[in-house]
Amino acid sequence: MSDIYYTNYTYDEVTDILDKIKMCVTNDRYIFSQGDSRKENIEFIADYGLSETERKNILLRIETEDFCYGLQNKKPGYEHEVLYVFCPQERLTYGYVTSFVDIYTKFNIVNNNMVVVISFHKRNHPIDYLFGNKSKE
């Protein structure tokens, strides 16, 4: 199955999606996917030494302008779900070097009251922002 991207969102629609995500995060109704298929997430969190609090704060700082696209869930049995991709830029430290890092984040909103952070790692492919790139560098 090929990826199906959705980019026909208005700014207000994305803001509403992000509000749902942030409400779940604020109320600790979220999890980071860290299974065998999410090695990239685990390595990113470890490499940058991101505590649970730091990860939560990164999620809460995501802005509507960080939105890239919606994506059809390809997991068998969940094809009816849409995943939401944002790519915020955060100032992070790796070793002794501090720099801005593009963080590829992909969310699944489950029943409007739980969020699964499917992807949370350094961006590794070019990406377009739906509302224009707001680079902080």
Residue frames as a rotation matrix with the C-alpha (Angstrom) as fourth column:
MET 1
0.585 0.811 0.000 0.00
0.811 -0.585 0.000 0.00
0.000 0.000 -1.000 0.00
SER 2
-0.354 -0.714 0.604 1.47
0.678 -0.641 -0.361 3.37
0.644 0.281 0.711 -0.98
ASP 3
-0.672 0.048 -0.739 1.38
0.604 -0.541 -0.585 6.40
-0.427 -0.840 0.334 1.30
ILE 4
0.091 0.748 0.657 -1.66
0.799 -0.449 0.401 8.63
0.595 0.489 -0.638 0.96
TYR 5
-0.789 -0.457 -0.412 -0.89
0.610 -0.665 -0.430 12.20
-0.077 -0.591 0.803 2.05
TYR 6
0.364 0.922 0.134 -3.52
0.906 -0.384 0.177 14.74
0.214 0.057 -0.975 3.07
THR 7
-0.728 -0.644 -0.234 -2.72
0.673 -0.736 -0.068 18.41
-0.129 -0.207 0.970 2.70
ASN 8
-0.411 0.653 0.636 -6.17
0.310 -0.556 0.771 19.92
0.857 0.514 0.027 2.23
TYR 9
0.055 0.359 -0.932 -6.43
0.998 -0.003 0.058 21.23
0.017 -0.933 -0.359 5.80
THR 10
0.548 0.105 0.830 -7.18
0.135 -0.990 0.036 24.80
0.826 0.093 -0.556 6.77
TYR 11
-0.532 -0.755 0.384 -5.13
-0.203 -0.327 -0.923 26.54
0.822 -0.569 0.021 9.41
ASP 12
-0.130 0.579 0.805 -8.09
-0.977 -0.214 -0.005 26.34
0.169 -0.787 0.593 11.83
GLU 13
0.816 0.415 -0.403 -8.52
-0.387 0.909 0.152 22.60
0.430 0.032 0.902 11.21
VAL 14
0.075 -0.876 -0.477 -4.87
0.310 0.475 -0.824 21.95
0.948 -0.086 0.307 12.02
THR 15
-0.585 -0.223 0.780 -5.15
-0.567 -0.576 -0.589 24.15
0.581 -0.787 0.210 15.11
ASP 16
0.415 0.819 0.395 -8.10
-0.895 0.290 0.339 22.02
0.164 -0.495 0.854 16.26
ILE 17
0.710 -0.248 -0.659 -6.12
0.085 0.959 -0.270 18.81
0.699 0.136 0.702 15.65
LEU 18
-0.356 -0.933 0.045 -3.16
0.141 -0.101 -0.985 20.21
0.924 -0.345 0.168 17.58
ASP 19
-0.244 0.362 0.900 -5.46
-0.878 -0.476 -0.046 21.30
0.412 -0.801 0.434 20.43
LYS 20
0.825 0.550 -0.130 -6.69
-0.470 0.796 0.381 17.69
0.313 -0.253 0.916 20.77
ILE 21
0.340 -0.795 -0.502 -3.11
0.383 0.604 -0.698 16.43
0.859 0.045 0.510 20.81
LYS 22
-0.565 -0.626 0.538 -2.02
-0.168 -0.551 -0.818 18.98
0.808 -0.552 0.206 23.41
MET 23
0.229 0.720 0.655 -5.07
-0.899 -0.101 0.425 18.31
0.373 -0.686 0.625 25.59
CYS 24
0.892 0.067 -0.447 -4.13
0.007 0.987 0.163 14.63
0.452 -0.149 0.879 25.71
VAL 25
-0.046 -0.988 -0.146 -0.48
0.442 0.111 -0.890 15.43
0.896 -0.105 0.432 26.43
THR 26
-0.383 -0.046 0.922 -1.39
-0.585 -0.761 -0.281 17.93
0.715 -0.647 0.265 29.15
ASN 27
0.419 0.680 0.601 -3.60
-0.906 0.265 0.331 15.32
0.066 -0.683 0.727 30.81
ASP 28
-0.481 -0.772 0.416 -0.95
-0.775 0.596 0.210 12.57
-0.410 -0.221 -0.885 30.49
ARG 29
0.475 0.642 0.602 -3.07
-0.112 0.723 -0.682 10.61
-0.873 0.256 0.415 28.02
TYR 30
0.723 -0.346 -0.598 -0.24
-0.659 -0.084 -0.748 9.89
0.209 0.934 -0.289 25.59
ILE 31
0.603 -0.620 0.502 2.48
0.128 0.696 0.706 7.34
-0.787 -0.362 0.499 25.01
PHE 32
0.114 -0.668 -0.735 5.65
-0.944 -0.304 0.130 7.26
-0.310 0.679 -0.666 22.94
SER 33
0.979 0.179 -0.097 5.89
-0.203 0.890 -0.407 4.29
0.014 0.419 0.908 20.62
GLN 34
0.152 -0.980 0.125 9.17
-0.979 -0.132 0.156 2.55
-0.136 -0.146 -0.980 21.46
GLY 35
0.758 0.182 0.626 8.71
-0.170 0.982 -0.080 -1.00
-0.630 -0.046 0.776 20.21
ASP 36
0.005 -0.807 0.590 11.11
0.505 0.512 0.695 -2.94
-0.863 0.295 0.410 18.01
SER 37
0.155 0.115 0.981 9.87
0.982 -0.122 -0.141 -1.11
0.104 0.986 -0.132 14.90
ARG 38
0.901 0.209 0.380 10.54
0.180 -0.977 0.111 2.28
0.394 -0.032 -0.918 16.53
LYS 39
0.327 -0.881 -0.341 14.28
0.941 0.272 0.199 1.97
-0.083 -0.387 0.919 17.11
GLU 40
-0.301 -0.428 0.852 14.80
0.604 -0.777 -0.177 5.45
0.738 0.462 0.492 15.66
ASN 41
0.566 0.582 0.584 12.62
-0.145 -0.627 0.765 6.94
0.812 -0.517 -0.271 18.44
ILE 42
0.916 -0.220 -0.335 14.52
0.399 0.413 0.819 5.10
-0.042 -0.884 0.466 21.16
GLU 43
0.014 -0.990 0.144 17.92
0.997 0.003 -0.076 6.14
0.074 0.144 0.987 19.79
PHE 44
-0.092 0.014 0.996 16.89
0.304 -0.952 0.042 9.79
0.948 0.306 0.083 19.38
ILE 45
0.831 0.476 0.289 15.60
-0.143 -0.320 0.937 10.01
0.538 -0.820 -0.198 22.95
ALA 46
0.747 -0.605 -0.275 18.77
0.611 0.462 0.643 8.36
-0.262 -0.649 0.715 24.28
ASP 47
-0.039 -0.828 0.559 21.20
0.927 -0.238 -0.288 10.34
0.372 0.507 0.778 22.10
TYR 48
-0.227 0.025 0.974 19.79
0.022 -0.999 0.031 13.67
0.974 0.029 0.226 23.27
GLY 49
-0.862 -0.170 -0.477 19.12
0.436 0.228 -0.870 12.48
0.257 -0.959 -0.122 26.84
LEU 50
-0.543 0.726 0.422 15.48
-0.479 -0.681 0.555 13.58
0.690 0.099 0.717 26.67
SER 51
-0.960 0.262 0.095 13.61
0.023 0.415 -0.910 12.96
-0.277 -0.872 -0.404 29.90
GLU 52
-0.342 0.921 0.186 9.87
0.940 0.330 0.093 12.34
0.024 0.207 -0.978 29.96
THR 53
0.285 0.428 -0.857 9.36
0.533 -0.814 -0.229 15.95
-0.796 -0.392 -0.461 31.06
GLU 54
-0.515 -0.555 -0.653 11.52
-0.251 -0.631 0.734 17.30
-0.820 0.542 0.185 28.24
ARG 55
-0.921 0.226 0.318 9.68
0.389 0.472 0.791 15.19
0.029 0.852 -0.522 25.65
LYS 56
0.015 0.979 -0.205 6.32
0.973 -0.061 -0.223 16.35
-0.231 -0.196 -0.953 27.02
ASN 57
0.133 -0.019 -0.991 7.44
0.176 -0.983 0.043 19.99
-0.975 -0.180 -0.127 26.86
ILE 58
-0.886 -0.442 -0.143 8.59
-0.091 -0.138 0.986 19.56
-0.455 0.886 0.082 23.25
LEU 59
-0.600 0.732 0.323 5.14
0.784 0.458 0.420 18.21
0.159 0.505 -0.848 22.34
LEU 60
0.272 0.765 -0.584 3.42
0.849 -0.477 -0.228 21.10
-0.453 -0.434 -0.779 24.10
ARG 61
-0.171 -0.415 -0.893 5.52
-0.047 -0.902 0.428 23.65
-0.984 0.116 0.135 22.18
ILE 62
-0.692 -0.028 0.721 4.50
0.680 0.308 0.665 22.34
-0.241 0.951 -0.194 18.75
GLU 63
-0.447 0.495 -0.745 2.71
-0.286 -0.868 -0.405 25.03
-0.847 0.032 0.530 16.75
THR 64
0.599 0.767 0.231 0.20
0.059 0.245 -0.968 24.94
-0.799 0.593 0.101 13.92
GLU 65
0.633 -0.410 -0.657 2.94
-0.764 -0.467 -0.445 26.18
-0.124 0.784 -0.609 11.57
ASP 66
-0.430 -0.823 0.371 4.91
-0.759 0.552 0.346 22.98
-0.489 -0.133 -0.862 12.29
PHE 67
0.330 0.669 0.666 2.24
-0.150 0.734 -0.662 20.90
-0.932 0.119 0.343 10.50
CYS 68
-0.737 -0.618 -0.274 3.28
-0.423 0.104 0.900 19.03
-0.528 0.779 -0.338 7.36
TYR 69
-0.435 0.606 -0.666 0.49
-0.688 0.253 0.680 16.62
0.581 0.754 0.307 6.35
GLY 70
0.282 0.547 0.788 -1.95
-0.787 0.602 -0.137 13.93
-0.549 -0.581 0.600 7.34
LEU 71
-0.605 -0.561 -0.566 -1.09
-0.765 0.607 0.216 10.38
0.222 0.564 -0.796 6.44
GLN 72
0.504 0.790 -0.348 -3.25
-0.683 0.611 0.399 7.29
0.528 0.037 0.848 5.98
ASN 73
0.029 -0.431 0.902 -2.48
-0.825 0.498 0.265 4.66
-0.564 -0.752 -0.341 8.63
LYS 74
-0.034 -0.126 -0.992 -1.13
-0.845 0.533 -0.039 1.57
0.533 0.837 -0.124 6.86
LYS 75
-0.854 -0.285 0.435 -1.30
-0.498 0.690 -0.526 -0.79
-0.151 -0.666 -0.731 9.84
PRO 76
-0.658 0.628 -0.416 -3.73
0.078 0.606 0.792 -3.64
0.749 0.489 -0.447 9.05
GLY 77
-0.132 0.741 -0.658 -7.05
0.945 0.295 0.143 -3.07
0.300 -0.603 -0.739 10.80
TYR 78
0.002 0.050 -0.999 -6.37
0.630 -0.775 -0.038 0.65
-0.776 -0.630 -0.034 11.33
GLU 79
-0.632 -0.313 0.709 -6.61
0.775 -0.268 0.572 1.90
0.011 0.911 0.412 7.76
HIS 80
0.376 0.863 0.339 -9.53
0.788 -0.490 0.373 4.17
0.488 0.127 -0.864 8.75
GLU 81
0.589 -0.198 -0.783 -7.19
0.591 -0.555 0.585 6.29
-0.551 -0.808 -0.210 10.90
VAL 82
0.689 -0.436 0.580 -5.34
0.240 -0.617 -0.749 9.41
0.684 0.655 -0.321 9.83
LEU 83
0.267 -0.715 -0.646 -1.94
0.934 0.027 0.356 10.13
-0.238 -0.698 0.675 11.32
TYR 84
0.978 0.124 0.168 -0.73
0.155 -0.970 -0.189 13.71
0.139 0.211 -0.968 11.70
VAL 85
0.199 -0.980 0.002 2.84
0.971 0.197 -0.137 14.79
0.134 0.029 0.991 10.96
PHE 86
0.997 -0.060 0.053 4.46
-0.070 -0.977 0.203 17.86
0.039 -0.206 -0.978 12.47
CYS 87
0.321 -0.946 -0.046 8.13
0.834 0.306 -0.459 18.83
0.448 0.109 0.887 12.34
PRO 88
1.000 0.026 0.003 9.01
0.021 -0.852 0.523 21.31
0.016 -0.523 -0.852 15.09
GLN 89
0.166 -0.982 0.094 12.50
0.219 -0.056 -0.974 22.70
0.961 0.183 0.206 15.52
GLU 90
0.990 0.117 -0.080 14.00
0.093 -0.112 0.989 22.50
0.107 -0.987 -0.121 18.98
ARG 91
0.234 -0.940 0.249 17.30
-0.742 -0.338 -0.579 23.60
0.628 -0.050 -0.777 20.42
LEU 92
0.996 0.088 -0.004 18.90
-0.071 0.829 0.555 20.38
0.052 -0.553 0.832 21.69
THR 93
0.220 -0.963 0.154 22.30
-0.966 -0.193 0.174 19.35
-0.138 -0.187 -0.973 22.97
TYR 94
0.969 -0.090 -0.229 24.15
0.025 0.962 -0.272 16.32
0.244 0.258 0.935 21.66
GLY 95
0.156 -0.939 -0.306 27.35
0.928 0.245 -0.280 15.78
0.338 -0.240 0.910 23.59
TYR 96
-0.324 -0.356 -0.877 28.82
0.674 -0.737 0.050 19.27
-0.664 -0.575 0.479 23.85
VAL 97
-0.983 -0.023 0.180 27.14
0.159 -0.585 0.795 20.71
0.087 0.811 0.579 20.76
THR 98
-0.244 0.936 -0.253 23.85
0.401 -0.140 -0.905 22.61
-0.883 -0.322 -0.342 20.96
SER 99
-0.985 -0.024 -0.172 21.92
-0.147 -0.421 0.895 23.25
-0.094 0.907 0.412 17.76
PHE 100
-0.090 0.990 -0.113 18.46
-0.875 -0.132 -0.465 23.42
-0.475 0.057 0.878 16.27
VAL 101
-0.953 -0.132 0.274 17.09
-0.032 0.940 0.341 19.98
-0.303 0.316 -0.899 15.40
ASP 102
-0.300 0.876 -0.378 14.07
-0.886 -0.109 0.451 19.25
0.353 0.470 0.809 13.20
ILE 103
-0.817 0.075 0.572 12.01
-0.303 0.788 -0.536 16.66
-0.491 -0.611 -0.621 15.07
TYR 104
-0.599 0.611 -0.517 9.78
-0.441 0.287 0.850 14.48
0.668 0.738 0.098 12.90
THR 105
-0.815 0.416 0.402 6.68
-0.287 0.313 -0.905 13.75
-0.503 -0.854 -0.136 14.96
LYS 106
-0.603 0.679 -0.418 3.78
-0.315 0.279 0.907 11.58
0.733 0.679 0.046 13.87
PHE 107
-0.784 0.399 0.476 0.64
-0.524 -0.015 -0.852 11.32
-0.333 -0.917 0.221 16.00
ASN 108
-0.595 0.736 -0.324 -2.32
0.265 0.560 0.785 9.01
0.759 0.381 -0.528 16.15
ILE 109
-0.657 0.501 0.563 -5.33
-0.752 -0.492 -0.439 10.41
0.057 -0.712 0.700 18.01
VAL 110
-0.820 0.334 -0.466 -7.27
0.268 0.942 0.202 7.46
0.506 0.041 -0.861 19.45
ASN 111
-0.053 0.939 -0.340 -10.97
0.914 0.183 0.361 8.04
0.401 -0.292 -0.868 20.22
ASN 112
0.284 0.125 0.951 -10.31
0.112 -0.989 0.097 11.77
0.952 0.078 -0.295 20.75
ASN 113
0.871 0.088 0.483 -8.94
-0.436 -0.313 0.844 11.05
0.225 -0.946 -0.235 24.23
MET 114
0.557 -0.763 0.329 -5.54
0.187 0.501 0.845 9.36
-0.809 -0.409 0.421 23.78
VAL 115
0.757 -0.401 -0.516 -2.50
-0.652 -0.410 -0.638 10.13
0.044 0.819 -0.572 21.65
VAL 116
0.653 -0.656 0.379 0.15
0.522 0.752 0.402 7.74
-0.549 -0.065 0.834 20.43
VAL 117
0.498 -0.620 -0.606 3.38
-0.726 -0.681 0.100 9.45
-0.475 0.390 -0.789 19.43
ILE 118
0.949 -0.030 0.313 4.33
0.173 0.881 -0.440 7.03
-0.263 0.472 0.842 16.68
SER 119
0.285 -0.884 0.371 7.41
0.793 0.001 -0.609 8.90
0.538 0.468 0.701 15.46
PHE 120
0.991 -0.133 -0.033 9.66
-0.089 -0.808 0.582 11.15
-0.104 -0.574 -0.812 17.52
HIS 121
0.292 -0.930 0.224 13.10
0.743 0.368 0.559 11.44
-0.602 0.004 0.798 15.97
LYS 122
-0.341 -0.533 -0.774 15.41
-0.146 -0.784 0.604 13.65
-0.929 0.319 0.190 13.98
ARG 123
0.736 0.591 -0.330 14.02
-0.367 -0.061 -0.928 14.43
-0.569 0.804 0.172 10.53
ASN 124
-0.202 -0.857 0.474 15.83
0.049 0.475 0.879 12.26
-0.978 0.201 -0.054 8.00
HIS 125
-0.324 0.145 0.935 14.14
0.942 0.143 0.304 13.31
-0.090 0.979 -0.183 4.73
PRO 126
-0.983 0.060 0.174 13.20
-0.021 -0.976 0.216 16.67
0.183 0.208 0.961 3.21
ILE 127
-0.350 0.906 -0.238 9.76
0.914 0.274 -0.301 17.80
-0.207 -0.323 -0.923 4.34
ASP 128
-0.647 0.240 0.723 7.34
0.210 -0.856 0.473 20.53
0.733 0.458 0.503 3.35
TYR 129
-0.801 0.442 -0.403 5.36
0.328 -0.239 -0.914 22.59
-0.500 -0.865 0.046 5.84
LEU 130
-0.102 0.857 0.504 1.73
0.995 0.086 0.055 23.13
0.003 0.507 -0.862 4.84
PHE 131
0.861 0.491 -0.130 1.78
0.503 -0.862 0.071 26.74
-0.078 -0.126 -0.989 6.06
GLY 132
0.651 -0.689 0.320 5.37
-0.236 -0.584 -0.777 27.58
0.722 0.430 -0.542 5.12
ASN 133
0.203 -0.695 -0.690 8.66
0.784 0.538 -0.311 26.80
0.587 -0.478 0.654 6.79
LYS 134
0.869 0.099 0.486 9.34
-0.192 -0.836 0.514 28.82
0.457 -0.539 -0.707 9.93
SER 135
0.297 -0.841 -0.452 12.99
0.626 0.529 -0.573 27.93
0.721 -0.113 0.683 10.39
LYS 136
0.987 0.047 -0.153 14.43
0.155 -0.519 0.840 29.09
-0.040 -0.853 -0.520 13.72
GLU 137
0.252 -0.967 0.026 18.05
0.914 0.247 0.322 28.89
-0.318 -0.058 0.946 12.57
